[in-house]
């Protein structure tokens, strides 16, 4: 069976984990946490990078730093992972869902303004498949209405919008290093922001509400409970694994783009025959080959294709069930306007196997099987 995903091992992951053990400090904020943060700061031109235990926790930190309070409204797409909404619901926010664009599967920037009310506090663009939302339009709206922007860039590490790294454009950016992502630490993430005014509050929040970070820098002689906080700091073993991946970022990137490009060229004839739709990348956006998906005619066709590929030893996956149609989505949110594309397009989308160690012979086989399917 060809797996849908398999975490990558590309270089010195196990060597660095052993070194982390030998350092005698596994609890976090040690050598490898600092190396990962420094790498991202330089690579993405980010002022502040806080490695976290997950992208979910990075989003929770962002919601706290945005001062989200009960009754506030937060605008986001319904076509996203539950963590995007959960982080703000935990603060008491009401989620306002807007429809997506059928070309990119991203939130339709033209529909955001009509969803803004006097209760709106933040906009959360989700960069689906590592393809950027229209951030210029979103940032202009945020400035006009004095709103915070939290980029859910879980899938957007090493992807860019007009030369700017995703996650560095809004007030806050949140990355994922889950095992399904391009670069992994098993479970992990990062919070990114540019303004120094959030640094101390973020340190306290991540360190269980204490000024422990100041203590380790020698700025205070003991650390104390200062404010609300939680345990968002990952283990040094996880950070060690991630740093080995970041060192080989170009190598991982090349292989993923090789797979993406083979699928894209190989399946072009099906799009020409209007049997499928392939991913679309707008001008000025540089994607990171996080995933490759196709969109078929409808849910029935997708179900048949999944069964057919499974019979041919190929694992595939569809993606999110739109949040607004779920029990919690109805409880904690509402849909602004009409759901024209969110549900329809989500039922058409099928993700193909994509991971660093995927053999190109398997990619060729998958492509051939899709080409031979009776659409």
N, C-alpha and C positions, 0 to 999 in steps of 0.2 A: 504493500500500500504506500502510495506517495503521500507523505504527511502534508497537512495544510501549513504548519509552522513547526520550526525546530530552533531553539535558541542557539546562537552562534558561539563557537569557540574559534578564535582567529589567531591568537598569539600567546601572550604571557599571562593569561587569566589565572591559571593555577599557580604559577610562579609568584605572582603578586599577592594572591591570597595567602600563600605560605609566608611571604615576607610580612604581611600584615599581622599574622600570628606571631612571628618572631619579634615584631616591634613591641609586643606586650601591651598593645592598646587596641581593643576591638570595638569599643563602645561608640565610636564615631567622632567626627571632627578632628581626626588625626591626619596622618600623612596623605592617605589616598583621597579622603574627602577634600582636602585642600588642593590636591593635584587636579581632581576633576573640576572643581570650581574655577581654578585658575585657567584650565584649558578652555572652558566654556566662555569665561570672560574675554579671553583674547580672541577666540574663534568667532564669537557672535557680537563682539564689541558691546558687551553687557557690563554695566557698572557693578551690579550686585547679583550674585548667584548663590542660592542656598540649596544644597542637596537635601532631598527629603526621602521619606520612606515610600512615597508613591506620588503619582500625579494627583490623585485624590487629595492627599494631604497638602500638596502645593496649592490646589484650588481652595481648600479650607483656609489656608493661611491668607491667600489673596482676598477671600471674602471677609475675613477678620480685618485685614489692613484697609479694606475699602469702607470699613465702619458700617457694614450691612446690619440693619436692625429689623425687628419684627414689623411687618407692614410694608417694608420697602419692596419695590418691584425690580426684577432683573430680567432683561431681555436676552433670549438665546434661541437657537434652533431646537426643534423637537427631535430632529434626527441627530442624536448624539448619545454618548454613553451616560449612564445614570449619574456618575460622579459629577458631571458638569452641573447638574441641577442640585444634587445632594448637598454640595458644599455650601450653597446659598440657602437652601431649605433649612439646614442646621442652624442658620443664623436667624431664622424666622421670616425669610423673604418669600414673596409670592412670585412664581415663575411665569413669565409671559413668553409664550412660544410664537415664533414667526415662521413662515413658510420658507422653503429652500429654493435655490436655483436648480433647475434640472440638469444644467450643463456641468456644474462643479459639485453639486450636492452640499454646497455651503449655504449659510443663511443669506437670504436675498436682501442685500443692503438697501434696496429701494423700498422695502416694507418696514424698515425699522422705525422711521420717524412716526408713522401712524400708530405704532405700538407704545410710544412714549406718553406717559402721563405725569402728573405732578408727584406721583409716588416713585417714579423710576429713579434708580440709583446707579445702575451699571448695565453695560452691554457686554455680552460674552460671545465673541465670535469663535467658532470652532473650525479650525483649518483641516477639513476632511481630506484624508489620504495624502496629507502633506502638501496640499494645494491651497495657497493663501486666499482668504476672504479679501474683499475689496476694502483694504484697511484705510485708504485715503478718505473714502466716503464715510466710513465708520468713525474715524477720528474726528472728522469735521462735525458730525452729528454730536459726538461726545463733547466737543468744545462748545458748540452752540447751546447745548442743554446742561452743561456742567456735570457730565456723567463720567464715571470711571469706566475704563475698558480693561477687561481681563481676557487675555488671549488663551484659549484652550488649545495649546500647541502640542498636545500629547502625541500626535502623529506628525508633528512638524519640525522635529529636530533636524537641522541641516537643510531646511527649506527656506526660501527667500521670497520677499515681495519687493520688487524694484530695488534690489541690492541690500535690503535690510532683513536680517535674520528674523524669522517668525518667533514670536515670544518677546521681542525687544521693542515692539512698536507701541503697544498699549501701555497702560500704567503698570500692569503685571503680565507676565507670561508663565505658563505652566507646562513643563515637559514631562514625558513619561519614559522610563527606562524599564518597563515591564518586559517580560521575556518575548512578547510578540512584537516589540518595537525594533527599529533598525539597530540601535545600540542598547544593550541590556545590562542590568545588574540583578536580574531575577525579578525583584520587586523594587521599584524606586522611582524617583522623579526629581524635579528641581523647580524652584521658584526663582524667577528672574525679574529684576526691575532696574530702573535707571536712576531714580531719585534717592539721594542719600537720606532724606528725611524719614524713610521707612526702615532704615537699617537696624536701628536699636530696637524698635518695636518688633521687627521680624526675628531678631536674635532672641529676644525674651520669649516670644511666642513659641519658637521652635525648641527652646530649652526649658520647657515645662513651666514657663512663667518666671524664670529666674534670670539674673544677670550673670550667669555662669561664663558666658563668652567674654565679658569684661574681666572676670576673675582670671581666666586663663591668659588674657593679654596683660595682666598685671595692673589693670586700671582700678581695681578695688581689691581690698585685702581679704574679703570673704564674699561669697555670693548669697543673695537673698531672694525671697519670693517677691516679685515686683508687680506682676499683673497676670491676667489670664494666660494660660499656656497649655501645651500638650507635648507629647513625645513624638516629634517629627524628624528626628535625626537618625539616619541609617547607620548600620554597622559598617565598620571599616572593611570587613570581608566583602560586603556588597560593593562598596566603593572601589575596592581593589579590582574586582572583576570588571567594573565599568571602565576604570582607567585603561585597562588593557584594550578594551574595545575602542575607546576614544583615540588611543594611539594609532589604531588601524582604521580610522574613520574613512580614509580615502579608499582603502582596499575593500571595505564593506560596501561603500557607496558605488564603486565600479561594478561589483558583482550584482548588486540589486538593480542597477540601471541596465546591465546586460540582460537580465531576466525580463525586466519591464519592457525593454525595447524589442526583445524577441516576441513576446506576446503581442505587443502593439502592432508590429509589422505583420506578424503571422496571421492576425485576426482581422486585418484591414478589409479583406475581401468580403467578410460577413457584414461589416458595417456598410460597405458599398452596396450590398444587396438588401440593406435595411433590415437585416435579421437581428443585429445587435447594435449597441452603442458602446464605443470605447471611451476611456477617460479623456476629459478635456482640460487643458492647462492654459489659462488666459495669458495674454501677452504681458510680460513683466514679472511673471511668476516662475520661479525655479523650484520644481518639485523634488522630493528626495527618494522617489521610488519606494515609498513606504508600503504600498499595496498595488496590486493590479486587479481591477474588477471589470466585468462586462455587465451591461444591462440588456436583458432580453425583453420579449414582448409583454409578458405579464407573469403573475404568480404561478399559474399553471405550467407555463413553459419552464420557469425556473425550477419548479419541483421536479419536472421530468428530467431536466438537465442534471440536477444534483444526483438523482437516482442513477442515471446513465453513467455519469462519471464515477460514482461509487462502485458500480458494477465493473468498471474498468480500473479499479484500484487507485482512484484519485479522490482525495479528500478536499472538499471545497467548503465554503461557509458563506451564508448571507450575513447581514450586519444588523444594526439596531432595529428593534421594534420601536417606532416613534413614541417618545415619552408621553405625549399628550393623550395617547390612546391607552395608557397603562393606568392601573388603579391609583398609584401614587401621583401620576401626572395630573389626573383629574382632581385629586385631593389638594395638591399643592400648587397647581398652575391653571392657566387658561390659554387658549389659542387665540391670537390676535388675527382677525381677518379670516380668510378661507384657506383650508388645507387643499390646495390645488395639486401640489407636487409631492409633499412630504411622504404621505402614505403610498401613493402610486409608484413613485420612483424607488422607495425603499423595498417594495415588493418585487421589483424587477432586477435588483442588483445582486450579483454573485461574485464573491472574491475567490481568486485563484491562488494556488500555492505560491508563496513568496517568502523565501528565507535564504540566508547567506550560503548555506551548505547544500542548497538545492542543485542537483546536477543538471547541466544544460541538456543532456539527453532526456531527462524527465520533462523539462520544459517543452522540448520538441514533441514528446509523446502527448503531453496534455493538450498542446495546440492542435495536434493532428486529430485527437479525439473530439475536440470541440468543433473542428471543421467538418467532421463526419456525422455530427448530430443532426437529426431531422427537426429543424426548427419549425 
